Amino acid sequence: MSELLDRLERIAGQAGDIALSHYGRTGFSLKPGDASPVTAADREVEAFLARELYRLDPEAVFIGEESAGDPAVVQRARQAERVWVVDPVDGTAAFLSELDTFAVCIGLLRHGRPYAGVVTLPALRQSYLAQEWQGARWHTPRARATIGAAALAPPSMRCFLAPSNAHRSYRIRYPGKVRSFGCTAYHFLLVARGLGAGAVSRSHVWDYAAAAAVVEQAGAVMRYLDGGEIDWRDLLDGRIAGLPVLGAHPDAWQELAGLVQRVEG
């Protein structure tokens, strides 16, 4: 594992400990923009990550979910070689419901592309790591393993991952099980491990960036549902992706895309 990933895993682990210190003990408020929940854990973890990542790379621009929206920062980020894209608690609703599938996500874009990513699920004690040309890894207290979407689980074990409100937004004709764990990054990471046949969501850049590095280094792909390439720089202003994003093994991507239809209204 590279020195960068080693340091990012330690930082993510410390951030996860901060999140766990609030787990089951915190209330929430609603953001004025989209009325999504935000907790003290979100704010404290993001502040910690901003400090630590600045120490790691002072030249990189920082974009975090809870501090996004400054036009000057967005402009710098779109022109920068390196951009940290952070979700302090991906799956805040799961966190508040005391479901263990929330995550801390640290993504690094380089020249506008996913270059490195670390996602830790502190309650599950799992970490996913990837860096360009370094492959992707999955770490637990009992095992450290290289992962790859090419090593697909048997068809009977593979599921399709979708948001919990997928029944309102999508018609999904996947013949197997459709599951939701309340964490966008985790859905795409299961595709990277070959346990998920595919994952779909329409979300923000901080929900995608870290997982995208793992997905790509594991041999899978993430594209807009119409087949278009994702312009990661375009999403740095924090808006929701214009189209749903589908992640899958490249050999199965087109077939899965044909099984997912966005329902308007």
C-alpha positions as CSV (number, residue, x, y, z in Angstrom):
1,M,0.0,0.0,0.0
2,S,1.3,3.5,-0.9
3,E,2.3,6.0,1.7
4,L,-0.6,8.2,0.7
5,L,-3.2,5.5,1.3
6,D,-1.5,4.5,4.6
7,R,-1.8,8.1,5.8
8,L,-5.4,8.5,4.5
9,E,-6.5,5.3,6.2
10,R,-5.1,6.6,9.5
11,I,-6.9,9.9,9.1
12,A,-10.1,8.2,8.1
13,G,-9.9,5.9,11.1
14,Q,-9.5,8.9,13.4
15,A,-12.4,10.6,11.8
16,G,-14.5,7.4,12.2
17,D,-13.7,7.4,15.9
18,I,-15.0,11.0,16.1
19,A,-18.2,9.9,14.4
20,L,-18.6,6.9,16.8
21,S,-18.2,9.2,19.8
22,H,-21.5,10.8,18.7
23,Y,-23.2,7.6,17.6
24,G,-26.5,7.1,19.4
25,R,-26.0,10.3,21.4
26,T,-26.8,13.2,19.0
27,G,-29.8,15.0,17.6
28,F,-30.0,16.7,14.3
29,S,-31.1,19.9,12.5
30,L,-32.3,20.3,8.9
31,K,-30.3,22.1,6.3
32,P,-32.1,25.1,4.8
33,G,-31.5,24.1,1.2
34,D,-32.8,20.5,0.9
35,A,-34.1,19.8,4.4
36,S,-31.6,16.9,4.8
37,P,-30.4,16.1,8.3
38,V,-27.1,17.3,9.7
39,T,-25.6,16.4,13.0
40,A,-22.7,17.5,15.3
41,A,-20.8,14.5,14.0
42,D,-21.0,15.8,10.4
43,R,-19.6,19.1,11.4
44,E,-16.9,17.9,13.8
45,V,-15.6,15.2,11.4
46,E,-15.5,17.6,8.5
47,A,-13.5,20.2,10.5
48,F,-11.1,17.5,11.6
49,L,-10.6,16.3,8.0
50,A,-10.1,19.8,6.7
51,R,-7.3,20.3,9.2
52,E,-5.6,17.0,8.6
53,L,-5.8,17.0,4.8
54,Y,-4.4,20.5,4.7
55,R,-1.4,19.3,6.7
56,L,-1.1,16.4,4.3
57,D,-1.3,18.5,1.1
58,P,-1.6,22.3,1.6
59,E,-1.8,23.0,-2.1
60,A,-4.9,20.9,-2.7
61,V,-8.4,22.5,-2.6
62,F,-10.9,21.1,0.0
63,I,-14.5,20.5,-0.8
64,G,-16.7,19.1,2.0
65,E,-20.4,18.5,2.2
66,E,-20.9,20.7,5.2
67,S,-18.8,23.6,3.9
68,A,-19.6,23.5,0.2
69,G,-21.1,26.4,-1.8
70,D,-18.4,29.1,-1.8
71,P,-18.2,30.2,-5.4
72,A,-14.5,31.2,-5.1
73,V,-13.6,27.8,-3.6
74,V,-15.5,26.1,-6.4
75,Q,-13.7,28.1,-9.0
76,R,-10.3,27.3,-7.5
77,A,-11.2,23.6,-7.3
78,R,-12.2,23.4,-10.9
79,Q,-8.8,24.8,-11.9
80,A,-6.7,22.9,-9.4
81,E,-4.6,19.9,-10.0
82,R,-5.7,18.2,-6.8
83,V,-9.0,18.5,-4.9
84,W,-10.0,16.7,-1.7
85,V,-13.7,15.8,-1.8
86,V,-15.0,14.7,1.5
87,D,-18.3,13.4,3.0
88,P,-17.8,13.4,6.8
89,V,-20.8,11.1,7.4
90,D,-22.2,9.5,4.3
91,G,-25.6,8.0,5.3
92,T,-26.5,10.6,8.0
93,A,-30.1,9.2,8.2
94,A,-28.6,5.7,8.7
95,F,-26.3,7.2,11.4
96,L,-29.3,8.7,13.2
97,S,-31.3,5.5,12.9
98,E,-28.3,3.7,14.5
99,L,-27.8,1.5,11.5
100,D,-24.1,0.6,11.1
101,T,-23.7,1.3,7.4
102,F,-22.7,5.0,7.6
103,A,-19.2,5.9,6.2
104,V,-16.5,8.6,6.3
105,C,-15.4,9.3,2.7
106,I,-12.2,10.9,1.5
107,G,-11.7,11.3,-2.2
108,L,-8.8,12.9,-4.1
109,L,-9.4,14.2,-7.6
110,R,-6.4,14.8,-9.7
111,H,-6.8,16.7,-13.0
112,G,-10.5,16.2,-12.6
113,R,-10.4,12.4,-12.3
114,P,-10.7,10.1,-9.2
115,Y,-7.1,9.5,-8.2
116,A,-7.3,8.1,-4.7
117,G,-10.1,7.3,-2.2
118,V,-10.5,5.9,1.3
119,V,-13.9,5.0,2.7
120,T,-14.2,3.7,6.3
121,L,-17.3,2.3,7.9
122,P,-16.4,2.8,11.5
123,A,-19.3,0.8,13.1
124,L,-18.5,-2.2,10.8
125,R,-14.7,-1.8,11.2
126,Q,-14.2,-1.9,7.4
127,S,-12.1,0.3,5.2
128,Y,-11.9,0.5,1.4
129,L,-8.8,2.0,-0.3
130,A,-7.6,2.7,-3.8
131,Q,-5.1,4.8,-5.7
132,E,-4.4,5.0,-9.4
133,W,-2.1,2.2,-10.5
134,Q,-2.2,0.8,-6.9
135,G,-5.4,-1.3,-7.2
136,A,-8.2,-1.5,-4.6
137,R,-8.2,-3.1,-1.2
138,W,-10.6,-4.0,1.6
139,H,-9.4,-4.0,5.2
140,T,-11.1,-5.5,8.2
141,P,-9.6,-6.5,11.6
142,R,-9.4,-10.0,10.4
143,A,-8.3,-9.7,6.8
144,R,-6.7,-7.4,4.2
145,A,-7.5,-8.3,0.7
146,T,-7.2,-7.0,-2.9
147,I,-10.7,-6.6,-4.4
148,G,-12.0,-6.5,-7.9
149,A,-15.4,-6.4,-9.6
150,A,-14.1,-8.8,-12.2
151,A,-14.1,-11.5,-9.5
152,L,-17.9,-11.5,-9.4
153,A,-19.8,-13.5,-6.7
154,P,-22.1,-16.2,-8.0
155,P,-25.3,-14.7,-9.6
156,S,-27.5,-15.9,-6.7
157,M,-25.4,-13.9,-4.3
158,R,-25.3,-10.6,-6.3
159,C,-27.8,-7.9,-5.6
160,F,-28.6,-4.6,-7.1
161,L,-28.1,-1.5,-4.9
162,A,-30.5,1.5,-5.0
163,P,-31.6,4.3,-2.7
164,S,-34.2,3.6,0.0
165,N,-36.7,5.8,-2.0
166,A,-35.9,4.0,-5.3
167,H,-39.6,3.0,-5.6
168,R,-40.4,6.7,-6.0
169,S,-37.8,7.5,-8.6
170,Y,-37.0,4.3,-10.6
171,R,-38.5,1.3,-12.2
172,I,-35.9,-1.4,-11.7
173,R,-36.4,-4.7,-13.5
174,Y,-33.3,-6.5,-12.0
175,P,-34.3,-10.2,-11.6
176,G,-32.5,-10.6,-8.3
177,K,-32.7,-8.8,-5.0
178,V,-32.7,-5.0,-4.8
179,R,-31.1,-3.8,-1.6
180,S,-30.5,-0.5,0.2
181,F,-28.1,0.1,3.0
182,G,-28.6,3.8,3.4
183,C,-25.1,4.8,2.3
184,T,-24.4,5.7,-1.4
185,A,-20.7,5.1,-1.1
186,Y,-21.2,1.6,0.4
187,H,-23.5,0.7,-2.5
188,F,-20.8,1.4,-5.0
189,L,-18.1,-0.3,-2.9
190,L,-20.2,-3.5,-2.9
191,V,-20.0,-3.3,-6.7
192,A,-16.3,-2.9,-6.5
193,R,-16.1,-6.1,-4.4
194,G,-18.2,-8.0,-6.9
195,L,-21.0,-8.6,-4.4
196,G,-23.3,-6.0,-6.1
197,A,-24.1,-6.5,-9.8
198,G,-24.7,-2.7,-10.0
199,A,-25.6,0.4,-8.0
200,V,-27.6,3.4,-9.1
201,S,-28.1,6.8,-7.4
202,R,-28.5,10.5,-8.2
203,S,-26.5,12.3,-5.6
204,H,-23.7,14.8,-4.9
205,V,-20.0,14.6,-5.8
206,W,-18.9,13.9,-2.1
207,D,-21.1,10.8,-2.1
208,Y,-19.3,9.5,-5.2
209,A,-15.7,10.7,-5.3
210,A,-13.9,8.4,-2.8
211,A,-15.9,5.3,-3.9
212,A,-15.3,6.1,-7.6
213,A,-11.6,5.6,-7.1
214,V,-12.2,2.2,-5.5
215,V,-14.7,1.3,-8.3
216,E,-12.4,2.2,-11.1
217,Q,-9.3,0.5,-9.6
218,A,-11.4,-2.6,-9.0
219,G,-12.2,-2.8,-12.7
220,A,-15.8,-1.5,-12.6
221,V,-17.1,1.7,-14.1
222,M,-19.4,4.6,-13.1
223,R,-21.3,6.4,-15.8
224,Y,-24.5,8.4,-16.2
225,L,-27.4,6.2,-16.9
226,D,-27.5,7.4,-20.5
227,G,-24.0,6.2,-21.0
228,G,-22.3,9.6,-20.7
229,E,-19.0,10.1,-18.9
230,I,-19.1,12.0,-15.6
231,D,-17.5,15.4,-15.5
232,W,-16.4,15.4,-11.8
233,R,-15.3,19.0,-12.0
234,D,-18.7,20.1,-13.1
235,L,-20.2,18.6,-9.9
236,L,-17.8,20.4,-7.5
237,D,-20.4,23.2,-6.9
238,G,-22.4,20.7,-4.9
239,R,-25.4,20.3,-7.1
240,I,-27.0,16.9,-7.5
241,A,-25.9,15.0,-10.6
242,G,-28.2,15.8,-13.5
243,L,-28.7,12.2,-14.3
244,P,-28.6,9.0,-12.2
245,V,-25.2,7.4,-12.0
246,L,-24.9,3.6,-12.6
247,G,-21.9,1.6,-11.4
248,A,-21.3,-1.9,-12.7
249,H,-18.7,-4.2,-14.3
250,P,-18.1,-2.9,-17.8
251,D,-19.3,-6.2,-19.4
252,A,-22.6,-5.9,-17.6
253,W,-23.1,-2.2,-17.6
254,Q,-25.2,-1.8,-20.7
255,E,-27.5,-4.7,-19.8
256,L,-28.1,-3.3,-16.3
257,A,-28.7,0.2,-17.7
258,G,-31.5,-1.2,-19.8
259,L,-33.2,-2.6,-16.6
260,V,-33.3,0.8,-14.8
261,Q,-35.8,3.5,-15.9
262,R,-36.0,6.9,-14.2
263,V,-39.6,7.8,-13.3
264,E,-40.4,11.5,-13.4
265,G,-42.7,13.1,-11.0
